[in-house]
Amino acid sequence: MNHVLRRRIFIISVVVVVTILLVYGFLPKTLDVDIVSVTRGPLQITIEEEGRTRLKDRFTISAPTAGYMRRVNFKVGDAVKKCQIVAVLEPLQSQALDPRSRASAQSSVTSAEASVKSAVERERVASADAAYAEQRLERLKALYEKGSISKDQFDQINSEAQKARALQLSATAEVNVAKSEMEKARVTLQNFSAVRENDNAVDVTSPVSGAVFKVYQESEGAVDTGQPLIDIGDAGNLEVRVEVLSSDAVKIKKGTKVLFKRWGREEPLTGKVRLVEPAGFTKISSLGVEEQRVLVIVDITSPPEKWRVLGDGFRMEAHFIIWEGENILHIPESALFRSGKDWAVFVAENGEARKRIVEIGQRNGMNAEIVSGLRENEKVLVYPDDNISEGTKIKQKK
């Protein structure tokens, strides 16, 4: 009898324990969740892109003529005053003659010397003829005055004398031409590679005061006309160029406020949009996707002493403020979820999650404006998952 009773008691105990466990397993559990308050405060809608500083006015000094530039003594960062000489150009040095060219030039010199000798001999002949004509003219002139010859004979002799003088002058000119050709041929044989004609050097000066930002060619050497030599600008006159997606650029206008962050210091800089260029361009992103972008130019409005350390080509993050409000009721966007076509949140009430439909306004990726459906200081759940539903027991995570 005792054995049967003990067995019954054991079976009943097992059934009771299993029943309790089943009941406990089906009881709703209390979930640990993140809960935040609905607050009021400033809210900004921004477009964020990477920007780079650049000089507003960059002066690229180019070679005004082809020549041989002396070594540039300026380094990047050196101060330059207006009208200060930044480069000196000397006349180009002559090329060295190869053996064939030298032999040809030597033959030209020999030929020119022979031409000079020939011209000198022709000048002597012309001089002798002119002297004879002058003497004959003098003799016949006396006879003409006595009436021994006619006027026609005298005029004929006078004409022959003038012709002889003209031939003499022409021969003298030919001698000069031949001598010039000979000098030209001799110059070809001379070596001017080591000659520096300092009197003919061209000084290249700076058009403005500023600092050197780039030296294109530091060592001496030949340069062509229009070849860039040095970039000069004023580091205190910077602007920021930002490449913005064309879909975002339509939201940015002239005068839009800008905040510059992550430029090297904690305090952000302020700026204002000066120009949104009317033409876009295609750019390949780092993921290989074609993007249509627009260049936006921004002026820095913060006091210069705060950003004096910046230079040309410095990177920074530009935040274009396209909307902002001061006393805006808002919650984290992570608290929102879709309920059909509406937006909804879970509100924490008496330790339970209660679903509520809300109407939202502006969003910036972090926070969302609440137009209706919530009040200030109410508690909402952030990052709600599928385990949370109407009436779920909840508590704040520790």
Secondary structure by P-SEA (a helix, b strand, c coil): caaaaaaaaaaaaaaaaaaaaaaaaacbbbbbbbbbcccccbbbbbbbbbbbbbbcbbbbbccccccccccccccccccccccccccccccbbbbbbcaaaaaaaaaaaaaaaaaaaaaaaaaaaaaaaaaaaaaaaaaaaaaaaaccccaaaaaaaaaaaaaaaaaaaaaaaaaaaaaaaaaaaaaaacccccccccccbbbbbbccbbbbcccccccccccccccccbbbbbccbbbbbbbccaaaaaacccbbbbbbccccccbbbbbbbcccccbbbbbbccccbbbbbbbbbbbbccccccccccccbbbbbbbbbccccccccccccccccccccbbbbbbbcccbbbbbbbbbccccccbbbbcccccccbbbbcccccccccccbbbbcc
